[in-house]
Amino acid sequence: MTTMAQDSTADAAGAVQPAGGAAIRRHELAAFLRSRRERIAPEQAGLPRGARRRTPGLRREEVAQLSAVGVTWYTWLEQARNIQVSVQVLDALARTLMLDASERAHLFQLAGATDPTPAASCASVTPALRELLRRLEPVPACIQNSRYDILAYNRTYGRLFGDLDAIPPEDRNCMLLVHTNQDWQDAVVHLEETQRLMAARLRAALAGHLGEPAWKMLLKRLKTASPEFRENWERYEVVGTRTKTKEFRNAYVGHLTLEHTDLWLGPEVGARMVTYTPKDEETRERLEKLLELACGAAPVR
């Protein structure tokens, strides 16, 4: 994880930068990390303040502990030492320091790294696909990749499990939300069965993405945050994609019975449009009402 770099460095696009430019970026990164660390109160991070605390915000060792990195290594980072930083560590630091989307992008840019999360870029989601999502309303629909990241969605999908708009883009992952978000868990009628099935589908999809940073980051978060996921993951079950009837307890309009369908966007089993069509007239009427309630939100995210 920590290796000493040479006098020249390559940026995220692969271009080699002179030592002077790299040094400037390291000092900017160090200053940025210090400024973000000092603005976070211990209580915000779930830590006791203590009577003898003099450091504004978090201490270096606290950031290191919360991010699961070595204290010495993190200290070197704030001292602008010439060390390399993995995208997994940058992701952990971004979460510990509670960075918003712009700050997260700035962190990765200063580190000369490419953010692997879908929050950074969704180039595959074209304006035509966003228009299609809108035209499907009130049918809830979204675009996901094989990792269950939600890349775009319409208004009824945004209110299907709660308020998706309120969730940071980098956390909009169905697998993560169904294991860690209370609103999503309350909305799923058969939660245990759903969690087990989704873990089995994720394992099947993982075979084509072994070793990829974004997948490693997601698995680490899930194993750390959810005992249920750890248990299901260790079953080593594998399930392919299939159409399925699902039931939800929507917080706004009540019980919904929906037919889940995956519409693949290419020949590879990767990005797909997920739709939830109503199974009965009562559900259809409730989706119409849900769209009415959601009309104050942005058309498609």
C-alpha positions in Angstrom: 0.0 0.0 0.0 2.9 2.4 0.7 5.7 2.6 -1.7 8.2 5.4 -2.3 7.7 7.0 -5.7 10.3 8.3 -8.1 11.1 11.9 -8.9 8.6 12.0 -11.7 5.0 10.8 -11.4 2.1 9.9 -13.8 -1.3 11.5 -13.5 -4.7 9.7 -13.8 -4.4 9.9 -17.7 -1.0 8.3 -17.7 1.0 11.5 -18.5 4.3 11.9 -16.7 4.6 15.0 -14.7 7.9 16.7 -13.7 9.0 16.5 -10.1 8.2 20.1 -9.4 4.5 19.7 -10.5 4.2 16.5 -8.5 5.7 18.2 -5.4 3.2 21.0 -5.7 0.3 18.6 -5.9 1.6 16.7 -2.9 1.7 19.9 -0.8 -1.8 20.9 -2.0 -3.1 17.4 -1.0 -1.5 17.6 2.4 -3.0 21.1 3.0 -6.4 19.9 1.8 -6.4 16.9 4.1 -5.3 19.0 7.1 -8.1 21.6 6.4 -10.8 18.9 6.1 -9.5 17.0 9.2 -9.6 20.2 11.3 -13.2 21.1 10.5 -14.7 17.8 11.8 -15.7 17.8 15.5 -14.9 14.5 17.3 -18.6 14.1 18.0 -19.4 14.1 14.3 -17.1 11.0 13.9 -18.6 9.3 16.9 -15.6 10.0 19.1 -15.5 11.5 22.6 -14.1 15.0 22.8 -12.3 14.6 26.1 -11.4 17.4 28.5 -7.7 17.9 27.4 -8.2 18.0 23.6 -6.3 21.0 22.1 -6.3 19.9 18.4 -9.0 21.6 16.3 -11.1 18.8 14.7 -9.8 15.3 14.5 -6.3 14.2 15.4 -4.1 12.5 12.7 -4.2 9.2 14.6 -8.0 9.4 14.7 -8.3 9.9 11.0 -5.9 7.0 10.4 -7.9 4.7 12.8 -11.2 5.6 11.2 -9.8 5.0 7.7 -8.0 1.8 8.6 -4.6 3.0 7.6 -1.3 3.3 9.5 -0.7 6.4 11.6 2.8 6.9 10.3 1.7 6.5 6.7 -1.1 9.1 7.1 1.3 11.5 8.9 3.6 11.2 5.9 0.7 12.0 3.6 0.0 15.2 5.5 3.7 16.0 5.4 3.6 15.8 1.6 6.0 12.8 1.5 6.5 11.2 -1.9 4.3 8.1 -1.4 1.6 6.4 -3.5 -2.0 6.2 -2.5 -4.4 3.5 -3.6 -8.0 4.4 -4.6 -9.3 2.2 -1.7 -7.4 4.4 0.8 -8.6 7.6 -0.9 -12.2 6.3 -0.7 -11.8 5.6 3.0 -10.3 9.0 3.6 -13.1 10.7 1.7 -15.7 9.0 3.9 -13.8 9.6 7.2 -13.4 13.3 6.3 -17.1 13.5 5.2 -16.2 15.0 1.8 -19.0 16.1 -0.5 -19.0 15.3 -4.2 -16.9 18.3 -5.2 -14.4 17.7 -2.4 -14.1 14.0 -3.2 -13.4 14.8 -6.8 -10.7 17.3 -5.7 -9.1 14.8 -3.4 -8.8 12.2 -6.2 -7.5 14.9 -8.7 -4.8 16.0 -6.2 -3.7 12.4 -5.7 -3.5 11.8 -9.4 -6.0 9.0 -9.2 -9.3 8.1 -11.0 -12.3 7.7 -8.7 -13.8 4.3 -9.5 -17.2 5.0 -8.1 -20.1 5.8 -10.4 -20.5 9.2 -8.6 -17.4 10.4 -10.5 -18.7 9.8 -14.0 -21.7 8.2 -15.8 -20.7 8.7 -19.4 -22.7 5.6 -20.4 -25.9 7.2 -19.3 -26.9 9.2 -22.4 -29.5 11.9 -22.7 -31.6 9.5 -24.7 -31.6 7.0 -21.8 -32.5 9.7 -19.3 -35.4 10.7 -21.5 -36.5 7.0 -21.7 -36.5 6.8 -17.9 -38.7 9.9 -17.7 -41.1 8.5 -20.4 -41.6 5.3 -18.3 -43.1 7.1 -15.4 -45.0 6.2 -13.3 -43.2 2.9 -13.7 -40.2 3.0 -11.4 -37.0 2.5 -13.4 -33.3 3.0 -13.1 -30.0 2.2 -14.8 -27.6 0.0 -12.8 -24.3 -1.6 -13.6 -23.4 -5.2 -12.7 -22.1 -3.9 -9.3 -25.6 -2.6 -8.4 -24.5 1.0 -8.6 -27.5 3.2 -9.4 -26.3 5.4 -12.3 -29.6 7.2 -13.1 -33.3 6.9 -12.1 -36.7 8.5 -12.6 -38.8 10.2 -10.0 -40.9 7.2 -9.0 -37.9 5.0 -8.5 -36.4 7.8 -6.4 -39.3 7.5 -4.0 -39.8 3.7 -4.2 -37.6 2.9 -1.2 -37.6 6.3 0.6 -35.8 9.4 -0.7 -32.9 8.4 -3.0 -32.1 12.0 -3.7 -31.0 12.5 -0.1 -28.4 9.7 -0.4 -24.9 10.8 -1.6 -24.2 9.6 -5.2 -21.3 7.5 -4.1 -23.6 5.6 -1.7 -26.3 4.9 -4.3 -25.7 1.2 -4.5 -28.6 -1.2 -4.2 -26.5 -3.9 -2.5 -25.2 -1.5 0.1 -28.5 0.2 0.7 -30.5 -3.0 1.2 -27.9 -4.1 3.8 -27.3 -0.8 5.6 -30.1 1.7 5.0 -33.1 1.4 7.4 -35.6 3.0 4.9 -34.6 0.5 2.2 -34.8 -2.4 4.6 -38.2 -1.3 5.9 -39.5 -1.1 2.3 -38.6 -4.7 1.3 -41.3 -7.1 2.4 -39.1 -10.3 2.1 -35.9 -8.8 3.3 -33.9 -11.8 4.3 -34.7 -13.7 1.0 -33.9 -10.5 -1.0 -30.5 -10.0 0.8 -29.5 -13.6 0.2 -30.5 -13.5 -3.5 -28.7 -10.3 -4.1 -25.5 -11.6 -2.5 -25.7 -14.6 -4.8 -26.2 -12.4 -7.9 -23.3 -10.2 -6.9 -21.0 -13.2 -6.6 -22.1 -14.4 -10.0 -21.3 -11.0 -11.5 -18.0 -10.7 -9.6 -16.4 -13.5 -11.8 -15.9 -11.0 -14.6 -14.4 -8.3 -12.4 -12.0 -10.0 -10.1 -9.3 -7.6 -8.7 -11.0 -4.4 -9.9 -10.7 -1.6 -7.3 -14.4 -0.6 -7.3 -15.5 -4.1 -6.7 -12.9 -4.6 -3.9 -14.1 -1.3 -2.3 -17.7 -2.4 -2.4 -17.1 -5.9 -0.9 -15.0 -4.4 1.9 -17.7 -1.9 2.8 -20.4 -4.6 2.8 -18.4 -7.1 4.8 -17.5 -4.4 7.4 -21.0 -2.9 7.7 -23.3 -5.9 7.4 -23.2 -9.3 9.3 -26.0 -10.5 7.1 -24.0 -9.9 4.0 -21.0 -11.6 5.5 -23.1 -14.7 6.3 -24.7 -14.8 2.8 -21.4 -14.2 1.0 -19.8 -17.1 2.8 -22.5 -19.4 1.4 -20.9 -19.1 -2.0 -24.3 -19.3 -3.7 -24.5 -18.1 -7.3 -27.8 -17.1 -9.0 -28.3 -15.7 -12.5 -30.7 -12.9 -13.5 -34.4 -13.5 -13.8 -37.7 -11.7 -13.8 -39.3 -11.8 -10.3 -42.4 -10.5 -8.6 -41.5 -8.2 -5.6 -43.5 -6.7 -2.8 -42.6 -3.3 -1.2 -44.0 -1.3 1.7 -43.7 2.2 0.3 -43.5 4.9 3.0 -45.7 7.3 0.9 -48.4 5.1 -0.8 -48.4 1.8 1.0 -48.1 -1.8 -0.3 -46.9 -2.3 -3.9 -46.7 -5.6 -5.9 -44.3 -5.2 -8.9 -42.7 -7.2 -11.6 -39.0 -6.7 -11.7 -37.4 -6.9 -15.2 -33.8 -6.3 -16.3 -33.3 -4.8 -19.8 -29.7 -5.2 -20.9 -28.1 -2.1 -22.6 -25.5 -4.1 -24.6 -24.4 -7.6 -25.5 -22.4 -7.9 -22.3 -24.0 -8.7 -19.0 -23.2 -5.3 -17.4 -25.2 -2.1 -17.5 -29.0 -2.6 -17.5 -32.3 -0.8 -17.1 -34.3 -2.1 -14.2 -38.0 -1.6 -14.3 -40.8 -2.4 -11.8 -44.2 -2.7 -13.6 -47.4 -3.0 -11.6 -48.9 -6.4 -11.1 -52.4 -5.2 -10.3 -54.7 -2.2 -10.7 -54.2 -1.1 -7.0 -50.5 -0.9 -7.4 -50.9 1.0 -10.7 -53.0 3.6 -9.0 -50.5 3.9 -6.1 -47.6 4.4 -8.5 -49.6 7.3 -10.1 -50.0 8.8 -6.7 -46.3 8.2 -5.9 -45.4 10.1 -9.1 -47.6 13.0 -8.1 -45.8 13.2 -4.7 -42.4 13.1 -6.4 -43.1 15.8 -9.0 -41.3 18.4 -6.9 -38.0 16.5 -7.4 -35.7 16.7 -10.4 -37.1 14.7 -13.4 -34.3 12.2 -13.7 -31.1 11.9 -11.7 
